[in-house]
Amino acid sequence: MAKRRLKKGVRKTLKILIIISIVIMASYVVEYLVLKSLPRTAVETHKEDFYYNEDFGIITIKSNHDYNKNGKDDYEDYLIGGKKIAEINPKYDESYYAGGYPPEGSGVCTDVIWYVLKEAGYYLKDMISQDIIERNDEAYHIENIDTNIDFRRVGNQEIFFKKYAESLTTDLDDLIQFQPGDIVTFDDSDHIAIISDKRNIRAIPYLIQNSDEEQTEKEEDVLEETTMKITGHYRFTYTEEIQSLIDRM
């Protein structure tokens, strides 16, 4: 009898644990669905014509890492780097430069990306060059490797981020998944940009980008206007795999 009671007790405990687990999972699902279904209307008004995550009840994701140990998490550093690019407002310049890096006041869309990562202490040029050495035949397929330009090509950056960054949704309706510092690519590697912390009144995020010669500002509310389609969405987060790649450079 004692053994039977013990078995019943174990079954009862397991049932309770399962119910608790289901309730916890259900609460997360409900929270996600509520956030996703938030009306695209800001809860606060501003003198400016833009808004931020908190105005829509969207939680800003923080990184658990501070790679350059400056007291700011990596994602915050990416945003700071993006803001600096917007302030510099570099002219669009596709020129080839010995050493790879264009002068500070010029560049193309890919130069925004390495600049932003550099703000957090990551050197994208060196990381991509090392990855090309190790994975060219299986991933990049570059006939004539040139470290001065390979890291400035959208396709190569995307190949790198597909392996080393977190891949996220490309569905703009899933607004809470688009966070400041995220990297987005368009039309299968035709263009690349950074997500800003600004949003328009419908909660669509601004882009930080260097797209063409006609662009006057680098931080823009253009995602609803562009004919380009988001085909890639990445969040570059420190991992042991990244550190291992850096150690091999």
N, C-alpha and C positions, 0 to 999 in steps of 0.2 A: 504493500500500500504506500509506503514511504517513497519507493522508487517511482510509482505512478504519479504521486503528488508532485514529485520533483520534476518529472517530465512536463506535467501540466503547467508548472510554474515557469519552466524554461520557455514553453510555447507562448505563454501569456506575455512574458518579457519581450520575446522576439516580436510579437504582434504590436506591442506598445512602441518598440524601437522603429518598426517599419512605418507605423502611423506617424510618428514624429518626423521621420525622414521625408515622408510624402508631404506633410504639412510644410516643412521647411522648403522643399523644392517648389511646391505650389506657390509659396510666398514670393520666391525669386521670380517665377514665371509671371505672376501677377504684377510685380513691380516693374519688370521689363516691359510688359504689354502696356501698362499705364504710361510709362515714360515714352514709349514709342508712339502712343496715340495722343500725346499731349497736343493741344491745338497749336498751330503755328502762329500764335499771337503772343507777343511779349507780355509778361506779367507786370513789367515796369516800363515807364516811358523815359526817354532820354532827350537831351537837347540835340545830341548827335543823331544821325540817321542810321546808326548801326547798334547792334546789341551783342550780348555775351551769353555764354552758356547758362549762367545763373538766372538770367532774365526769363529763361524758358523752363527752369527747374532741371536742367541737364547738368549732371555731375561731371566736372573736368577731371579726367584721368591723370594721375601722377605716376611717374616712373619710380620704381624702387631703387634706382641707381643714380649716382652722382659721379659719373666717370672721371670728370676732371677735378672733383672734390672742391668745387667753388661754393658749396652751400646751396646750390640749386639743382633740382633733379633734371635728368637728361631732357625730358620733354619740355620743361620750362626753358632750358638752354636753347633747344631747337627753335622755340618761338622767339626768343630774344634775338637769335641769329636772323630769323626771318624779318623781324622788325628793323634790324640794322640794314638788311638788304633793301627794304622798302624805303628807308630814309636815304640811303645812298642813291637809289633809283638809277642803277647802271644802264648805260645804253646797250642796245642789242648789238653784239659783235661776235661773228662766227669765226674770227681769225684764228689761225694756228699760232700757238706760242711755245717757244722752247722752254722747257721746264714744266709746261702744262698749264700753269695758272695764268689766266688773263689779268690785266691790271684791274685794280679795285673798282674803277668806274665803268667797267664794261663786262660783257659776258653773254651767255645764252641761258636757256631754262635749266640745263644741268648744273650750271655754276651756282645756282641758288641752292641746290641740294648739298653739294660738298661744303659750301660756306656755312649752311645751317648746322650740319653735323660737326664741323670744326669748332663751332661755338661750344659744343659739349665735350670736345677733346678727341673726337674721332676723325681720322684722316682718310677720307673716302678714296682719294687717289691711290694711296699706298695699299689700302685694303683690296680695292678692285684689281690693281696690278698684280698683287700676290695671288688673288683668286684666279685671274686669267692664266698665270703661270701654271697653277695646279689643275685647272679644269677647262682649259681652252678647247681641247678636243671633244669633250663631252657636253660643254655648255655654250661657250662663246663662239667658237668656230671662226676665229680671226686669222686671216692669212698672213698679214704682216703686223705683228704686235708693235704698238707704239705707245709707250707710257705717257707721252705728252698729250695724247688726244683720246685714248681709249676710255678713260674715266669720264670724259665729257660727252659720251654718246648715250642717248636715252635708253637704247636697247641694252647696252652693257650694264647700266645702272639697274635696270629692271631685272635682268638676270641675277645680279648680285642680291637685290632685295628679296627676290623670290626664294632664295636659299637662306638668307641670314636675318630677314625681318619677319614679323608676324603679318600674315595675309588676312585682310579684312574685307568686309562687304563692299561691293561697288554700287549698291542700290542706294541712291540718294534719299529715298524715302525713309531709310533707317538712319535718321539724322543723329541719334545719340552716339552712333559708332564713328562719326567723323569728329576727330579731336584735334586741337591745336598741335602742330608739329607733324601730323600724319603726312605721308607722301602719297600722291595720287598720280597715276599715269593715264594718258588718253589715247584712244584710237590705236591700241596695240603698239605702244612705244613711240608714238609720234611726238608726244609732249609730256612734260613732268612738272609738278608743282608741289607746293606745301599748303596744308590747310592752316588758315589763320585762326585766331581766337575770336574774330569778329563774325557776326551773323547778321543777315538782313531781317526784316520784320517777320518773315516766314520761317526763320531759323535756318535758312540755307547758309552754309559757311562761306566766307570770303576765301579767295585764293591769294597766295603770295607767289608770284611768278615773274619770269622775264620771257614774254611770249613772242614779241616781234618789234620791228622798228617803230610802229605806230603807237605803241603802248606808252602812256604818259605817267601812270602810277603803277607801282608793283604790287600793291595790296588792293584787290578789286572784288566787287560783287558781280561776278560774271558767270557763275555756274548755271544759272537759269537761262542765260543768253547764248552761251557757246553751243556750237553745233557739234563739238567734239563729245565723244562718249567716254565716261570713266571706265577703263578696262583693268585698272590695277589700283589697289589701296593697301598701303604698307605702314607698319609702325615699327621703327627701328629701336629695338630694346637690347640692352647689354645681355649677353649670354656667355657661357663658357666656350661655346663654339666660336664666337666672335673674338674672345680673348685668345683662344688658341691660334686663330688666323693672325691676329696682331703679333703674337709671340714669334710666328714663323716669318714675319716680314724682315 
